[in-house]
Amino acid sequence: MTATIARLQRFPVKGLSAENLQRVILSQGEGLPGDRIYALHVGTAPFDPVAPLWQPKTNFLTLMRDERLARLSTRFDPADRVLTIERDGKRVARGALDDPAGRVVIEQFFAAYAGVALRRNPRIVSAPGHMFSDVPERLVSIVGLESVRDLERVLRAPVDPTRFRANIHVEGLPPWSEFDWVGREIAIGTARLRVVDRITRCAATNVDPHSGQRDLNIPLALEDAFGHAECGVYAEVMSGGAVALGDQVEKIAAAPA
């Protein structure tokens, strides 16, 4: 079977909407460009933009705990760094994330929107070169669509692949065969990546990405049907290059020890 890229997406603000892409340029040792470069910090541990350290997702607004985020549609303009937030097709907030006044507008919106569920008011955070990933390393996330369809089979319910918030959706692989990539290199477009681990799924995947309802228990279904709570893999960019929709994904060989 020929495996190809069916979707490329990034999440400019952690926990908010995806941005679909036609083509990206991957760089060695980096995640997808523009992916999770901002976050809404609500944790007790301070975030220092001068000396940024990785923090767990519990310190940020995410779907794992704040499912109402899925009811919002957000757009980020990378040119002027403006975030636009809509609900039910109507604009409810807009602000430039690199401008103090713009950040206040966005922060005040989320403070009111999340309400009493918050431990503290959210604060827009970012730092040059920093990525607010769920893991400390800068990686690219990949999900096989046939694996998602196999999960649909056991759940007897539709499963939108965007629940998994992966950067790359791959079409044409046998179900769960992307797990065989762990420890191996893959070629996508002109880039090469080393697949480093499976992705363990949390309660964020239980949230319908359109309604914001917790309508499925994805981790439990994975455990019951397959004996694990994993879907998708993380990959490290070993050699940068262009990656585009429709590009083939090829397993190369075992990665050098």
N, C-alpha and C positions, 0 to 999 in steps of 0.2 A: 504494500500500500504506500502511496505517496503522501507524505505529511506536508501540509502547507499552512502558512499563517492566515487565519481567518479574521483575526482582529488584533489591532495594536491599540493599547490605551494607557494613559497615564492619569494620575490623580494629583493635580497641582496642589490641592489642599487635602491633607489627610482626613479621611472620613466623609468627604463630600463627593460630588459627581465626577465621573470619568470624562476624559477628553479623548475622543477617537482620533486616531492618526492614520495617515496613509503611508508614511515613511519616517524613519528616524535614523540618526547616526549614533551608534553605540561607541563608547570609549572604554578602553581597558580599565578594569577595576572600578567602574562606575555603574550606577543603575540606569534606568531609562531616563534620558534627559527631561528635566522638568517634572519628574515624578516625586510627589510628596515633599515638595520644597517648602511648604508652609504647613502649619498645624495650629489647632486651637488648644492651647495649654490650659489644663484645669487641675494639674497635680500640685502636691505640696512641695515636691522637690523643685527648686528654681531651675530655669533654663538659662544658660549663659550664652548669648550669641557670639561673644568674643572667643570663648573656649567651649564650643558645644560638645556635649557628651550625649551618647545614645540614652534614651529613656524608654521604658516599656509603654505599651499603648494605653495602659490604665491611666497615664498622666495626660491623656488627650481626649477630646471629643471623638468618639468612634461609634460605629454601628453596634459593636459588641455590647455597649451599655446604653447608647443613646439612639434607639431605633428611629426616633422622629426625624433624624437627619435625612433618611431616605425619602421623606415626603417633599424635600426641597430639590429644586433643580438649580445647579450653579454653573456659571460660565466664567472662565478665567482668561483674560486677555494678556498674553505674555509680553506684549509690547509696552503697555502702560501699567501692567500689574494690577489691573482692576478686576475685582470679583463682583459679579452680579448674581443675586439670589432671587429666585422666583418660587412662588408657591401657588399651585393651581393656575399656572399660566400668567400670574400677575407678579410684577417686580415688587419685592418687599424690602430690599436693601441693595446698596451699591457703594463700593469704596475701594480706593487704591491701597493695596496691602503694604506698600513701601512708604506710604504717607501717614504721618501720625493721626491726622484728622480722619483719613479713610479707615484706618485700623479701628479707631474708636467707634465709627458707625457700624462696622461689621461685628465688633466685640459686643456692643450694646444690643444688636439684634439677637445674637446667639444667647446672651444672658437672659433676655426676655423670652426667647423661644424655648430654651431648655428649662427655664424656671427653677422650681424647687429641687429638681433632680440633680442640680449641680452642687458640688462641694464648695466651689468658688467661681467667680466670674471668669469666663474664658479670655485668654489673651493670645493674640496672633503672634506666633514666634517663627523665626527663620534665622538662618546663618549661611553665609557664602559657602557653597559646596556641601552643605549638610542635607541629609535625606532622612525624613521621619519614617523610616521603615519599621516593620514589626520585629526585625532582627537587627543586630548591630552592624552586620556587613552590608555593603552596597551591592545588592543583587537584583536580578531580573526575575520576575515570577512568570511561570508558564503553566497553563492548564490545557489538558487534552479534552476536546469536546466529546469524544466517544466515551470517555470516563464519566463525564457529566450525564450523558444519555444512559449509561449503565446504572448510574445512581437513580435516575428517573424511573428506570425499570423496577428497581426494588422498592422505591417509594410509592410507585403508581401515581405519580403526580409530576407536573412539569417543574423543572429546576432551571431557572434562568442562570446561565453561566456567569453573568456579572455579579452574582452573589459572592463569587470567589475573588473579585477585585484583582485579577491577574493582569499583568502587562501584555502577555501574548497568549492568544487562544490558538491552538493548533488543531486543524481538521485532518482526518484521515489516518490517525493512529489506532491500532487495536486498543480496546479499553484497558487502561492502567499500564500500558506498555511504556509510558513516559517514566515510570519508576525504574525501568531497566537502564535509563540514562544516567542514574546516579553514579558518580565516579568516572563518567565518560565525557568526552568532548562532543559537541554538536556544532554543525555549521548552519548558520541562517544568513541568507544573503551573502555578504562578504565578511561577516563577523564570525568569530568562533567563541563559544562559551563552554564552560565546564559546569556540568550539573552537579551541585554539591549536596542537595538534601531534598527530601520530601517536605511538603508543607502541611503541618498539623493545623486542623481547622478548629475555630472557636465559635462562640455563639453569634458572632457577626453574620455568619452564613445563614442563620435561621431567619433573618429579616428579608422580606420581599423587597427588592430594590426599587419598586415603584410605589407600593402602598405603605411601606414602613411597618407592616404587620409581621409579628413573629408567627409565621404560619407553618413552619417545618422545623424539625430538629435534625439538622444535617450531621453534626458530629455523632449523634446517637445512631442515626441510620447507617453511617459508614462503619461504625463499630459493630453493629448487629449483623450487617450483611457481608462485610469484608474483613472484620477483625482488626481494623485500624481506623483512625479519625483523620486520615490524610487524603488530600486531593490537590494535585499539582506539584510542581517542583521549583526549587530556587536554582538559579544559574549565575555563575560569575563570568563576566566578560573577560576573556583571555586575550583576544585580539579584536580591536574595534573595526567597525565597518558599517555599511548601509544595510538596513533591514526594512522591508516593505511588505505590504499586503500581497499575498499570493506567493511569496518566496517559499522555496522548499526548505524543509528542516531535515538534516541528515545526521545520523549518528556516525561519528568518526571512528573512535577507538577508545580503549581504556585510557584515561588521562595518565600522564607520566607520574610516577611515584614521587 
